[in-house]
Amino acid sequence: MSQEIYLHHPTFGLLFRVCQLSQGQELFTTIYNQRFFFLVTARSEGIGIELINRISANSLMEKHLRQLRRTGLIQEYNQLMVSYRQIFD
């Protein structure tokens, strides 16, 4: 069962976590229109939020999907592929 994670941004409002890319690095998008994407990084001094374009978000997500497929995490791959298609198709 997947866990939904949200983050409140002071300018863009409620953000939804698309996926965890690596340890301490996650991809978020605006909850309503999924046009703005954010790379959220947990650091020792706090959380960093970087606005990235749709092409970069697509590339990061495809890279993560390839990594899941290579490591044999099929269930996680299938769940993320559903999200990928909803957002980028």
Biopython code that builds the backbone (N, CA, C, O; Angstrom):
import numpy as np
from Bio.PDB.StructureBuilder import StructureBuilder

atoms = [
    (1, "MET", "N", (0.840, -1.173, 0.000)),
    (1, "MET", "CA", (0.000, 0.000, 0.000)),
    (1, "MET", "C", (0.884, 1.236, 0.000)),
    (1, "MET", "O", (1.772, 1.365, 0.843)),
    (2, "SER", "N", (0.654, 2.125, -0.919)),
    (2, "SER", "CA", (1.502, 3.304, -1.021)),
    (2, "SER", "C", (1.016, 4.388, -0.069)),
    (2, "SER", "O", (-0.167, 4.473, 0.261)),
    (3, "GLN", "N", (1.942, 5.192, 0.351)),
    (3, "GLN", "CA", (1.648, 6.272, 1.280)),
    (3, "GLN", "C", (1.719, 7.589, 0.522)),
    (3, "GLN", "O", (2.710, 7.871, -0.152)),
    (4, "GLU", "N", (0.666, 8.394, 0.631)),
    (4, "GLU", "CA", (0.659, 9.701, -0.020)),
    (4, "GLU", "C", (1.327, 10.709, 0.899)),
    (4, "GLU", "O", (1.046, 10.761, 2.096)),
    (5, "ILE", "N", (2.215, 11.506, 0.321)),
    (5, "ILE", "CA", (2.946, 12.510, 1.088)),
    (5, "ILE", "C", (2.735, 13.860, 0.428)),
    (5, "ILE", "O", (2.846, 13.993, -0.791)),
    (6, "TYR", "N", (2.430, 14.862, 1.246)),
    (6, "TYR", "CA", (2.178, 16.211, 0.762)),
    (6, "TYR", "C", (3.136, 17.179, 1.432)),
    (6, "TYR", "O", (3.655, 16.917, 2.517)),
    (7, "LEU", "N", (3.357, 18.293, 0.769)),
    (7, "LEU", "CA", (4.224, 19.347, 1.274)),
    (7, "LEU", "C", (3.561, 20.673, 0.941)),
    (7, "LEU", "O", (3.051, 20.853, -0.165)),
    (8, "HIS", "N", (3.563, 21.595, 1.883)),
    (8, "HIS", "CA", (2.961, 22.897, 1.610)),
    (8, "HIS", "C", (4.052, 23.890, 1.212)),
    (8, "HIS", "O", (4.999, 24.124, 1.964)),
    (9, "HIS", "N", (3.907, 24.465, 0.028)),
    (9, "HIS", "CA", (4.830, 25.475, -0.478)),
    (9, "HIS", "C", (4.153, 26.831, -0.313)),
    (9, "HIS", "O", (2.973, 26.963, -0.637)),
    (10, "PRO", "N", (4.869, 27.846, 0.183)),
    (10, "PRO", "CA", (4.224, 29.146, 0.434)),
    (10, "PRO", "C", (3.685, 29.837, -0.816)),
    (10, "PRO", "O", (2.733, 30.613, -0.717)),
    (11, "THR", "N", (4.258, 29.582, -1.973)),
    (11, "THR", "CA", (3.807, 30.225, -3.211)),
    (11, "THR", "C", (2.909, 29.321, -4.037)),
    (11, "THR", "O", (1.876, 29.766, -4.538)),
    (12, "PHE", "N", (3.284, 28.071, -4.184)),
    (12, "PHE", "CA", (2.584, 27.159, -5.085)),
    (12, "PHE", "C", (1.519, 26.310, -4.398)),
    (12, "PHE", "O", (0.809, 25.559, -5.066)),
    (13, "GLY", "N", (1.400, 26.413, -3.102)),
    (13, "GLY", "CA", (0.364, 25.683, -2.378)),
    (13, "GLY", "C", (0.747, 24.243, -2.101)),
    (13, "GLY", "O", (1.911, 23.926, -1.858)),
    (14, "LEU", "N", (-0.249, 23.383, -2.143)),
    (14, "LEU", "CA", (-0.060, 21.989, -1.779)),
    (14, "LEU", "C", (0.647, 21.220, -2.892)),
    (14, "LEU", "O", (0.227, 21.245, -4.049)),
    (15, "LEU", "N", (1.724, 20.541, -2.521)),
    (15, "LEU", "CA", (2.495, 19.723, -3.455)),
    (15, "LEU", "C", (2.315, 18.255, -3.090)),
    (15, "LEU", "O", (2.194, 17.900, -1.918)),
    (16, "PHE", "N", (2.300, 17.418, -4.107)),
    (16, "PHE", "CA", (2.104, 15.983, -3.956)),
    (16, "PHE", "C", (3.395, 15.265, -4.333)),
    (16, "PHE", "O", (4.006, 15.576, -5.355)),
    (17, "ARG", "N", (3.810, 14.303, -3.506)),
    (17, "ARG", "CA", (5.031, 13.554, -3.828)),
    (17, "ARG", "C", (4.741, 12.538, -4.924)),
    (17, "ARG", "O", (3.878, 11.672, -4.781)),
    (18, "VAL", "N", (5.475, 12.664, -6.015)),
    (18, "VAL", "CA", (5.356, 11.734, -7.133)),
    (18, "VAL", "C", (6.148, 10.469, -6.822)),
    (18, "VAL", "O", (5.636, 9.357, -6.950)),
    (19, "CYS", "N", (7.409, 10.653, -6.410)),
    (19, "CYS", "CA", (8.231, 9.491, -6.068)),
    (19, "CYS", "C", (9.478, 9.933, -5.314)),
    (19, "CYS", "O", (9.866, 11.101, -5.331)),
    (20, "GLN", "N", (10.086, 8.962, -4.656)),
    (20, "GLN", "CA", (11.381, 9.170, -4.028)),
    (20, "GLN", "C", (12.424, 8.740, -5.039)),
    (20, "GLN", "O", (12.435, 7.588, -5.473)),
    (21, "LEU", "N", (13.305, 9.662, -5.419)),
    (21, "LEU", "CA", (14.307, 9.376, -6.443)),
    (21, "LEU", "C", (15.524, 8.665, -5.867)),
    (21, "LEU", "O", (16.067, 7.743, -6.475)),
    (22, "SER", "N", (15.940, 9.102, -4.698)),
    (22, "SER", "CA", (17.080, 8.499, -4.016)),
    (22, "SER", "C", (16.964, 8.864, -2.546)),
    (22, "SER", "O", (16.018, 9.538, -2.138)),
    (23, "GLN", "N", (17.915, 8.425, -1.764)),
    (23, "GLN", "CA", (17.893, 8.748, -0.345)),
    (23, "GLN", "C", (18.008, 10.258, -0.168)),
    (23, "GLN", "O", (19.017, 10.857, -0.542)),
    (24, "GLY", "N", (16.981, 10.868, 0.398)),
    (24, "GLY", "CA", (17.002, 12.305, 0.648)),
    (24, "GLY", "C", (16.609, 13.164, -0.534)),
    (24, "GLY", "O", (16.737, 14.386, -0.463)),
    (25, "GLN", "N", (16.136, 12.572, -1.620)),
    (25, "GLN", "CA", (15.755, 13.342, -2.807)),
    (25, "GLN", "C", (14.428, 12.813, -3.358)),
    (25, "GLN", "O", (14.293, 11.628, -3.663)),
    (26, "GLU", "N", (13.447, 13.728, -3.478)),
    (26, "GLU", "CA", (12.112, 13.338, -3.913)),
    (26, "GLU", "C", (11.597, 14.299, -4.977)),
    (26, "GLU", "O", (12.013, 15.455, -5.049)),
    (27, "LEU", "N", (10.685, 13.794, -5.798)),
    (27, "LEU", "CA", (10.062, 14.594, -6.846)),
    (27, "LEU", "C", (8.627, 14.900, -6.433)),
    (27, "LEU", "O", (7.852, 13.995, -6.126)),
    (28, "PHE", "N", (8.283, 16.187, -6.430)),
    (28, "PHE", "CA", (6.938, 16.646, -6.087)),
    (28, "PHE", "C", (6.358, 17.409, -7.263)),
    (28, "PHE", "O", (7.093, 17.904, -8.118)),
    (29, "THR", "N", (5.026, 17.503, -7.303)),
    (29, "THR", "CA", (4.337, 18.308, -8.305)),
    (29, "THR", "C", (3.171, 19.027, -7.644)),
    (29, "THR", "O", (2.727, 18.643, -6.562)),
    (30, "THR", "N", (2.680, 20.071, -8.299)),
    (30, "THR", "CA", (1.492, 20.746, -7.785)),
    (30, "THR", "C", (0.327, 19.770, -7.858)),
    (30, "THR", "O", (0.222, 18.988, -8.802)),
    (31, "ILE", "N", (-0.523, 19.819, -6.883)),
    (31, "ILE", "CA", (-1.551, 18.790, -6.746)),
    (31, "ILE", "C", (-2.658, 18.901, -7.784)),
    (31, "ILE", "O", (-3.215, 17.879, -8.185)),
    (32, "TYR", "N", (-2.992, 20.092, -8.227)),
    (32, "TYR", "CA", (-4.162, 20.240, -9.086)),
    (32, "TYR", "C", (-3.863, 20.105, -10.572)),
    (32, "TYR", "O", (-4.550, 19.354, -11.265)),
    (33, "ASN", "N", (-2.873, 20.799, -11.074)),
    (33, "ASN", "CA", (-2.665, 20.760, -12.524)),
    (33, "ASN", "C", (-1.393, 20.033, -12.955)),
    (33, "ASN", "O", (-1.209, 19.804, -14.150)),
    (34, "GLN", "N", (-0.535, 19.671, -12.054)),
    (34, "GLN", "CA", (0.698, 18.931, -12.330)),
    (34, "GLN", "C", (1.507, 19.563, -13.458)),
    (34, "GLN", "O", (1.990, 18.879, -14.361)),
    (35, "ARG", "N", (1.642, 20.886, -13.382)),
    (35, "ARG", "CA", (2.435, 21.616, -14.372)),
    (35, "ARG", "C", (3.783, 22.051, -13.820)),
    (35, "ARG", "O", (4.739, 22.229, -14.574)),
    (36, "PHE", "N", (3.859, 22.221, -12.516)),
    (36, "PHE", "CA", (5.106, 22.626, -11.879)),
    (36, "PHE", "C", (5.668, 21.436, -11.113)),
    (36, "PHE", "O", (4.942, 20.715, -10.429)),
    (37, "PHE", "N", (6.979, 21.248, -11.245)),
    (37, "PHE", "CA", (7.641, 20.131, -10.584)),
    (37, "PHE", "C", (8.758, 20.664, -9.700)),
    (37, "PHE", "O", (9.386, 21.678, -10.006)),
    (38, "PHE", "N", (8.990, 19.962, -8.601)),
    (38, "PHE", "CA", (9.961, 20.400, -7.611)),
    (38, "PHE", "C", (10.837, 19.228, -7.203)),
    (38, "PHE", "O", (10.353, 18.125, -6.946)),
    (39, "LEU", "N", (12.130, 19.487, -7.151)),
    (39, "LEU", "CA", (13.085, 18.520, -6.637)),
    (39, "LEU", "C", (13.328, 18.910, -5.182)),
    (39, "LEU", "O", (13.888, 19.970, -4.904)),
    (40, "VAL", "N", (12.910, 18.060, -4.267)),
    (40, "VAL", "CA", (13.024, 18.345, -2.835)),
    (40, "VAL", "C", (14.159, 17.500, -2.284)),
    (40, "VAL", "O", (14.171, 16.277, -2.419)),
    (41, "THR", "N", (15.112, 18.180, -1.662)),
    (41, "THR", "CA", (16.296, 17.519, -1.136)),
    (41, "THR", "C", (16.397, 17.776, 0.361)),
    (41, "THR", "O", (16.339, 18.922, 0.807)),
    (42, "ALA", "N", (16.547, 16.708, 1.130)),
    (42, "ALA", "CA", (16.741, 16.822, 2.574)),
    (42, "ALA", "C", (18.233, 16.944, 2.844)),
    (42, "ALA", "O", (19.023, 16.080, 2.464)),
    (43, "ARG", "N", (18.596, 18.021, 3.499)),
    (43, "ARG", "CA", (20.003, 18.271, 3.846)),
    (43, "ARG", "C", (20.119, 18.444, 5.353)),
    (43, "ARG", "O", (19.112, 18.563, 6.052)),
    (44, "SER", "N", (21.332, 18.456, 5.842)),
    (44, "SER", "CA", (21.540, 18.629, 7.282)),
    (44, "SER", "C", (21.072, 20.005, 7.754)),
    (44, "SER", "O", (20.648, 20.154, 8.900)),
    (45, "GLU", "N", (21.147, 21.009, 6.883)),
    (45, "GLU", "CA", (20.723, 22.361, 7.264)),
    (45, "GLU", "C", (19.251, 22.634, 6.980)),
    (45, "GLU", "O", (18.768, 23.735, 7.245)),
    (46, "GLY", "N", (18.535, 21.657, 6.450)),
    (46, "GLY", "CA", (17.106, 21.826, 6.180)),
    (46, "GLY", "C", (16.718, 21.229, 4.842)),
    (46, "GLY", "O", (17.476, 20.478, 4.229)),
    (47, "ILE", "N", (15.527, 21.578, 4.406)),
    (47, "ILE", "CA", (14.999, 21.058, 3.144)),
    (47, "ILE", "C", (15.242, 22.062, 2.031)),
    (47, "ILE", "O", (14.991, 23.255, 2.197)),
    (48, "GLY", "N", (15.730, 21.580, 0.898)),
    (48, "GLY", "CA", (15.900, 22.413, -0.287)),
    (48, "GLY", "C", (14.810, 22.094, -1.295)),
    (48, "GLY", "O", (14.547, 20.926, -1.580)),
    (49, "ILE", "N", (14.175, 23.127, -1.835)),
    (49, "ILE", "CA", (13.120, 22.945, -2.832)),
    (49, "ILE", "C", (13.533, 23.687, -4.090)),
    (49, "ILE", "O", (13.690, 24.908, -4.084)),
    (50, "GLU", "N", (13.708, 22.931, -5.171)),
    (50, "GLU", "CA", (14.142, 23.508, -6.448)),
    (50, "GLU", "C", (13.059, 23.291, -7.502)),
    (50, "GLU", "O", (12.645, 22.158, -7.749)),
    (51, "LEU", "N", (12.608, 24.367, -8.114)),
    (51, "LEU", "CA", (11.636, 24.287, -9.199)),
    (51, "LEU", "C", (12.353, 23.771, -10.445)),
    (51, "LEU", "O", (13.372, 24.327, -10.853)),
    (52, "ILE", "N", (11.819, 22.704, -11.050)),
    (52, "ILE", "CA", (12.416, 22.160, -12.268)),
    (52, "ILE", "C", (11.352, 22.098, -13.358)),
    (52, "ILE", "O", (10.155, 22.089, -13.070)),
    (53, "ASN", "N", (11.794, 22.056, -14.599)),
    (53, "ASN", "CA", (10.825, 22.026, -15.701)),
    (53, "ASN", "C", (10.297, 20.609, -15.926)),
    (53, "ASN", "O", (10.819, 19.638, -15.379)),
    (54, "ARG", "N", (9.266, 20.520, -16.732)),
    (54, "ARG", "CA", (8.588, 19.248, -17.001)),
    (54, "ARG", "C", (9.520, 18.230, -17.659)),
    (54, "ARG", "O", (9.454, 17.040, -17.354)),
    (55, "ILE", "N", (10.375, 18.689, -18.548)),
    (55, "ILE", "CA", (11.311, 17.789, -19.232)),
    (55, "ILE", "C", (12.296, 17.176, -18.236)),
    (55, "ILE", "O", (12.590, 15.983, -18.303)),
    (56, "SER", "N", (12.801, 17.989, -17.321)),
    (56, "SER", "CA", (13.725, 17.475, -16.303)),
    (56, "SER", "C", (13.033, 16.485, -15.378)),
    (56, "SER", "O", (13.608, 15.459, -15.016)),
    (57, "ALA", "N", (11.797, 16.794, -14.997)),
    (57, "ALA", "CA", (11.034, 15.883, -14.137)),
    (57, "ALA", "C", (10.797, 14.555, -14.850)),
    (57, "ALA", "O", (10.931, 13.488, -14.252)),
    (58, "ASN", "N", (10.446, 14.630, -16.123)),
    (58, "ASN", "CA", (10.229, 13.432, -16.933)),
    (58, "ASN", "C", (11.513, 12.603, -16.987)),
    (58, "ASN", "O", (11.475, 11.384, -16.814)),
    (59, "SER", "N", (12.628, 13.252, -17.222)),
    (59, "SER", "CA", (13.916, 12.574, -17.311)),
    (59, "SER", "C", (14.293, 11.904, -15.988)),
    (59, "SER", "O", (14.755, 10.763, -15.980)),
    (60, "LEU", "N", (14.097, 12.608, -14.877)),
    (60, "LEU", "CA", (14.409, 12.038, -13.566)),
    (60, "LEU", "C", (13.543, 10.820, -13.269)),
    (60, "LEU", "O", (14.020, 9.820, -12.732)),
    (61, "MET", "N", (12.273, 10.916, -13.623)),
    (61, "MET", "CA", (11.359, 9.809, -13.364)),
    (61, "MET", "C", (11.685, 8.607, -14.249)),
    (61, "MET", "O", (11.627, 7.468, -13.785)),
    (62, "GLU", "N", (12.026, 8.843, -15.516)),
    (62, "GLU", "CA", (12.413, 7.744, -16.405)),
    (62, "GLU", "C", (13.683, 7.061, -15.908)),
    (62, "GLU", "O", (13.796, 5.836, -15.959)),
    (63, "LYS", "N", (14.629, 7.849, -15.434)),
    (63, "LYS", "CA", (15.870, 7.288, -14.885)),
    (63, "LYS", "C", (15.565, 6.401, -13.677)),
    (63, "LYS", "O", (16.132, 5.318, -13.532)),
    (64, "HIS", "N", (14.669, 6.871, -12.820)),
    (64, "HIS", "CA", (14.299, 6.091, -11.637)),
    (64, "HIS", "C", (13.562, 4.807, -12.037)),
    (64, "HIS", "O", (13.779, 3.755, -11.434)),
    (65, "LEU", "N", (12.701, 4.890, -13.041)),
    (65, "LEU", "CA", (12.002, 3.699, -13.536)),
    (65, "LEU", "C", (12.992, 2.661, -14.069)),
    (65, "LEU", "O", (12.847, 1.468, -13.801)),
    (66, "ARG", "N", (13.990, 3.112, -14.821)),
    (66, "ARG", "CA", (15.014, 2.190, -15.339)),
    (66, "ARG", "C", (15.766, 1.505, -14.197)),
    (66, "ARG", "O", (16.051, 0.308, -14.250)),
    (67, "GLN", "N", (16.077, 2.286, -13.171)),
    (67, "GLN", "CA", (16.792, 1.741, -12.020)),
    (67, "GLN", "C", (15.943, 0.679, -11.306)),
    (67, "GLN", "O", (16.460, -0.368, -10.918)),
    (68, "LEU", "N", (14.661, 0.943, -11.136)),
    (68, "LEU", "CA", (13.777, -0.034, -10.495)),
    (68, "LEU", "C", (13.696, -1.316, -11.316)),
    (68, "LEU", "O", (13.724, -2.416, -10.764)),
    (69, "ARG", "N", (13.598, -1.173, -12.623)),
    (69, "ARG", "CA", (13.504, -2.346, -13.503)),
    (69, "ARG", "C", (14.797, -3.167, -13.451)),
    (69, "ARG", "O", (14.756, -4.396, -13.393)),
    (70, "ARG", "N", (15.949, -2.477, -13.472)),
    (70, "ARG", "CA", (17.248, -3.175, -13.429)),
    (70, "ARG", "C", (17.451, -3.941, -12.126)),
    (70, "ARG", "O", (18.027, -5.029, -12.119)),
    (71, "THR", "N", (16.975, -3.363, -11.025)),
    (71, "THR", "CA", (17.179, -4.003, -9.722)),
    (71, "THR", "C", (16.104, -5.035, -9.398)),
    (71, "THR", "O", (16.167, -5.684, -8.353)),
    (72, "GLY", "N", (15.117, -5.196, -10.282)),
    (72, "GLY", "CA", (14.110, -6.230, -10.099)),
    (72, "GLY", "C", (12.974, -5.876, -9.160)),
    (72, "GLY", "O", (12.247, -6.760, -8.708)),
    (73, "LEU", "N", (12.814, -4.612, -8.863)),
    (73, "LEU", "CA", (11.718, -4.173, -7.992)),
    (73, "LEU", "C", (10.467, -3.943, -8.842)),
    (73, "LEU", "O", (10.069, -2.807, -9.096)),
    (74, "ILE", "N", (9.865, -5.041, -9.271)),
    (74, "ILE", "CA", (8.782, -5.002, -10.251)),
    (74, "ILE", "C", (7.524, -4.345, -9.695)),
    (74, "ILE", "O", (6.879, -3.571, -10.402)),
    (75, "GLN", "N", (7.160, -4.631, -8.453)),
    (75, "GLN", "CA", (5.953, -4.033, -7.878)),
    (75, "GLN", "C", (6.085, -2.513, -7.802)),
    (75, "GLN", "O", (5.158, -1.791, -8.170)),
    (76, "GLU", "N", (7.227, -2.026, -7.329)),
    (76, "GLU", "CA", (7.463, -0.588, -7.256)),
    (76, "GLU", "C", (7.486, 0.032, -8.653)),
    (76, "GLU", "O", (6.974, 1.129, -8.872)),
    (77, "TYR", "N", (8.093, -0.697, -9.589)),
    (77, "TYR", "CA", (8.147, -0.236, -10.979)),
    (77, "TYR", "C", (6.740, -0.072, -11.543)),
    (77, "TYR", "O", (6.430, 0.957, -12.144)),
    (78, "ASN", "N", (5.890, -1.072, -11.355)),
    (78, "ASN", "CA", (4.526, -1.021, -11.886)),
    (78, "ASN", "C", (3.715, 0.113, -11.270)),
    (78, "ASN", "O", (2.966, 0.793, -11.971)),
    (79, "GLN", "N", (3.861, 0.321, -9.952)),
    (79, "GLN", "CA", (3.150, 1.414, -9.283)),
    (79, "GLN", "C", (3.607, 2.767, -9.819)),
    (79, "GLN", "O", (2.788, 3.647, -10.084)),
    (80, "LEU", "N", (4.910, 2.925, -9.975)),
    (80, "LEU", "CA", (5.437, 4.194, -10.463)),
    (80, "LEU", "C", (5.084, 4.416, -11.930)),
    (80, "LEU", "O", (4.876, 5.557, -12.345)),
    (81, "MET", "N", (5.016, 3.364, -12.711)),
    (81, "MET", "CA", (4.645, 3.485, -14.121)),
    (81, "MET", "C", (3.218, 4.009, -14.266)),
    (81, "MET", "O", (2.935, 4.775, -15.187)),
    (82, "VAL", "N", (2.330, 3.614, -13.384)),
    (82, "VAL", "CA", (0.955, 4.132, -13.403)),
    (82, "VAL", "C", (0.976, 5.643, -13.183)),
    (82, "VAL", "O", (0.315, 6.387, -13.908)),
    (83, "SER", "N", (1.729, 6.092, -12.192)),
    (83, "SER", "CA", (1.846, 7.533, -11.928)),
    (83, "SER", "C", (2.487, 8.257, -13.102)),
    (83, "SER", "O", (2.053, 9.342, -13.488)),
    (84, "TYR", "N", (3.521, 7.647, -13.665)),
    (84, "TYR", "CA", (4.220, 8.250, -14.800)),
    (84, "TYR", "C", (3.254, 8.494, -15.961)),
    (84, "TYR", "O", (3.239, 9.574, -16.552)),
    (85, "ARG", "N", (2.458, 7.490, -16.275)),
    (85, "ARG", "CA", (1.506, 7.620, -17.386)),
    (85, "ARG", "C", (0.437, 8.666, -17.097)),
    (85, "ARG", "O", (0.033, 9.398, -18.000)),
    (86, "GLN", "N", (-0.025, 8.748, -15.854)),
    (86, "GLN", "CA", (-1.036, 9.743, -15.497)),
    (86, "GLN", "C", (-0.493, 11.161, -15.637)),
    (86, "GLN", "O", (-1.217, 12.072, -16.038)),
    (87, "ILE", "N", (0.762, 11.342, -15.311)),
    (87, "ILE", "CA", (1.348, 12.686, -15.317)),
    (87, "ILE", "C", (1.863, 13.085, -16.691)),
    (87, "ILE", "O", (1.639, 14.217, -17.119)),
    (88, "PHE", "N", (2.546, 12.188, -17.395)),
    (88, "PHE", "CA", (3.256, 12.574, -18.610)),
    (88, "PHE", "C", (2.609, 12.126, -19.920)),
    (88, "PHE", "O", (3.076, 12.528, -20.985)),
    (89, "ASP", "N", (1.573, 11.329, -19.884)),
    (89, "ASP", "CA", (0.898, 10.933, -21.132)),
    (89, "ASP", "C", (-0.223, 11.892, -21.474)),
    (89, "ASP", "O", (-0.899, 11.715, -22.488)),
]
sb = StructureBuilder()
sb.init_structure("model")
sb.init_model(0)
sb.init_chain("A")
sb.init_seg("    ")
for serial, (resi, resn, name, xyz) in enumerate(atoms, 1):
    if name == "N":
        sb.init_residue(resn, " ", resi, " ")
    sb.init_atom(name, np.array(xyz, "f"), 0.0, 1.0, " ", f" {name:<3s}", serial, name[0])
structure = sb.get_structure()
